[in-house]
Amino acid sequence: MLVKKMGLPWITVSNLQKAKDFYVNVMGFEIVEENTNVKWLEVKCGDSILGVWQAFEGAPDKPGQNAVITFTVDNLENTKEVLEKQGMIFVNEIAEIPGVFRVMRYADQDGNKFQLYQN
């Protein structure tokens, strides 16, 4: 099986500090991880974690218009090769934060976007 598990859902926001205030102080979620360099926040509600990312100018995801579900794989290149042969449409090439993770987007038949994730 190519996909090992369904992973972290995440959203795009326009202002990470305001989103942090909302999820922590209004919703009562707990901060699991925060990375101000890449403007990323993970908050926990019960056993579930939500990723929150601040969009940059020209980012492919617009605040308020997306929610992304990730699927964990062992090897992005191999997974991409197999899925392309089956007609998968990839939205972008592999993106990487060195030493942290690698990701690549794809779309289903209705244009819903998902993300393959390799850490």
C-alpha positions as a Python dict, from the first residue, in 0.01 Angstrom:
ca = {
    (1, 'M'): (0, 0, 0),
    (2, 'L'): (141, 340, -97),
    (3, 'V'): (-35, 549, 168),
    (4, 'K'): (53, 456, 527),
    (5, 'K'): (-203, 673, 705),
    (6, 'M'): (-424, 978, 680),
    (7, 'G'): (-247, 1255, 862),
    (8, 'L'): (-254, 1608, 981),
    (9, 'P'): (-531, 1832, 845),
    (10, 'W'): (-427, 2195, 813),
    (11, 'I'): (-567, 2533, 715),
    (12, 'T'): (-427, 2857, 578),
    (13, 'V'): (-475, 3184, 764),
    (14, 'S'): (-390, 3547, 692),
    (15, 'N'): (-243, 3621, 1036),
    (16, 'L'): (-89, 3346, 1249),
    (17, 'Q'): (-95, 3549, 1572),
    (18, 'K'): (-468, 3619, 1538),
    (19, 'A'): (-532, 3253, 1454),
    (20, 'K'): (-326, 3147, 1756),
    (21, 'D'): (-529, 3377, 1978),
    (22, 'F'): (-854, 3235, 1838),
    (23, 'Y'): (-765, 2867, 1867),
    (24, 'V'): (-593, 2894, 2206),
    (25, 'N'): (-783, 3168, 2390),
    (26, 'V'): (-1129, 3139, 2233),
    (27, 'M'): (-1151, 2769, 2147),
    (28, 'G'): (-931, 2651, 2434),
    (29, 'F'): (-700, 2434, 2222),
    (30, 'E'): (-349, 2348, 2342),
    (31, 'I'): (-38, 2444, 2144),
    (32, 'V'): (154, 2134, 2035),
    (33, 'E'): (412, 2300, 1811),
    (34, 'E'): (491, 2651, 1695),
    (35, 'N'): (747, 2755, 1434),
    (36, 'T'): (761, 3130, 1379),
    (37, 'N'): (1023, 3095, 1101),
    (38, 'V'): (781, 2915, 868),
    (39, 'K'): (471, 3063, 1036),
    (40, 'W'): (330, 2728, 1140),
    (41, 'L'): (124, 2632, 1445),
    (42, 'E'): (-20, 2301, 1558),
    (43, 'V'): (-304, 2299, 1810),
    (44, 'K'): (-461, 2004, 1987),
    (45, 'C'): (-824, 1939, 2069),
    (46, 'G'): (-871, 1607, 2247),
    (47, 'D'): (-671, 1353, 2046),
    (48, 'S'): (-687, 1557, 1725),
    (49, 'I'): (-430, 1805, 1595),
    (50, 'L'): (-491, 2088, 1347),
    (51, 'G'): (-211, 2258, 1157),
    (52, 'V'): (-239, 2633, 1098),
    (53, 'W'): (-17, 2803, 840),
    (54, 'Q'): (11, 3173, 753),
    (55, 'A'): (1, 3229, 377),
    (56, 'F'): (269, 3435, 208),
    (57, 'E'): (227, 3656, -98),
    (58, 'G'): (161, 3432, -397),
    (59, 'A'): (96, 3119, -187),
    (60, 'P'): (-118, 2856, -362),
    (61, 'D'): (-366, 2842, -74),
    (62, 'K'): (-580, 3140, 16),
    (63, 'P'): (-690, 3204, 374),
    (64, 'G'): (-1047, 3094, 436),
    (65, 'Q'): (-1067, 2891, 116),
    (66, 'N'): (-899, 2566, 200),
    (67, 'A'): (-852, 2278, 435),
    (68, 'V'): (-583, 2027, 346),
    (69, 'I'): (-568, 1664, 450),
    (70, 'T'): (-234, 1490, 432),
    (71, 'F'): (-152, 1129, 351),
    (72, 'T'): (179, 991, 478),
    (73, 'V'): (399, 792, 240),
    (74, 'D'): (747, 642, 268),
    (75, 'N'): (885, 782, -59),
    (76, 'L'): (733, 1070, -256),
    (77, 'E'): (915, 999, -581),
    (78, 'N'): (808, 635, -592),
    (79, 'T'): (451, 719, -492),
    (80, 'K'): (429, 991, -757),
    (81, 'E'): (557, 755, -1027),
    (82, 'V'): (302, 486, -942),
    (83, 'L'): (10, 727, -911),
    (84, 'E'): (90, 917, -1233),
    (85, 'K'): (70, 588, -1422),
    (86, 'Q'): (-281, 550, -1281),
    (87, 'G'): (-385, 896, -1399),
    (88, 'M'): (-325, 1100, -1084),
    (89, 'I'): (-307, 1476, -1142),
    (90, 'F'): (-34, 1647, -939),
    (91, 'V'): (-80, 2014, -858),
    (92, 'N'): (286, 2093, -789),
    (93, 'E'): (630, 1941, -763),
    (94, 'I'): (782, 1816, -439),
    (95, 'A'): (840, 2095, -188),
    (96, 'E'): (1079, 2050, 102),
    (97, 'I'): (1179, 2207, 429),
    (98, 'P'): (1523, 2044, 459),
    (99, 'G'): (1554, 1809, 753),
    (100, 'V'): (1186, 1848, 844),
    (101, 'F'): (950, 1718, 576),
    (102, 'R'): (869, 1692, 205),
    (103, 'V'): (524, 1738, 51),
    (104, 'M'): (348, 1726, -285),
    (105, 'R'): (-10, 1817, -377),
    (106, 'Y'): (-255, 1626, -592),
    (107, 'A'): (-618, 1665, -688),
    (108, 'D'): (-900, 1416, -708),
    (109, 'Q'): (-1153, 1391, -992),
    (110, 'D'): (-1351, 1688, -853),
    (111, 'G'): (-1050, 1912, -796),
    (112, 'N'): (-1029, 1859, -419),
    (113, 'K'): (-665, 1905, -321),
    (114, 'F'): (-478, 1671, -89),
    (115, 'Q'): (-115, 1645, 14),
    (116, 'L'): (125, 1355, 18),
    (117, 'Y'): (367, 1387, 310),
    (118, 'Q'): (705, 1230, 381),
    (119, 'N'): (907, 1313, 693),
}
